[in-house]
Every structure is written in C-alpha cells, then in structure tokens.
Amino acid sequence: MGNIHKQLCVLYRSSAVERNTAGRWVQTVKASGSGEMELHHQPRSGCPATATSPDILQHTDGIIRADRCITSSQLAIQLSASNGSAMAIIDALRYSKVGSSTSHIRAQMSKESHLF
C-alpha cells in the first residue's frame, strides 16, 4: 500500500489523497475478491436515469400543451422532479425557453408543423 501512495504523491503532488484514503481503496479492491486493480469503467449499481423515459416525456408534453406559459420551475413541481431534470425533459422534447428571466416554455414551430 505504501508504494501505491508514493506513486500517487509523485503523480498528483500536493493534490494526492491521504495515505489512509489510498489504504481504504486497496482494502476495497482486496475485499472484492476479483483481483481487479483497474477501477475505471466498472459496472455500477444505482438508479438509472429515468427523467427522459417515453412515459414521462408523453406526460410532460401533455402538461406543457395544456399550459404554454408554464415555467420550468412550475413544471418541476408538477413532475416532483428537480429543476435540472425538468430542463432535461424540456430539451428532450425539443421545447425552447423564452427569455432567461421568465423561463416560459414555448413549442418550436417545427414541432407543431409535424403534428398536422
């Protein structure tokens, strides 16, 4: 473990992690039993991003069409989502914001023309 920390210190200098942090990493790798020393690009558990699932996009599109003056903050509240998720949904639906201070949402003309 000491050698790993020394290499980190050479590479990262004053930005290197503390010795005990490097020790925890080594313990984690040893405890995994896989023998893998490369921690990059390993599959991870956790919640997958669902903000732009087809069901949520369809539901959100209905909310926006019912109230063209809805703000992104109001939309986030209705969806019980974060403002960032609301903005990701708005982007996925190809809606645009009108004015940075008001954040009103308006459908783009190209989207409307495809419906008829």
Secondary structure, DSSP 8 states (H G I E B T S, - for coil): -HHHHHHHHHHHGGGS--HHHHHHHHHHHHHHSS-----TT----S----TT-HHHHHHHHHHHHH-TT-BHHHHHHHHT--HHHHHHHHHHTTEEEE-TTT-EEEE-HHHHHTT-
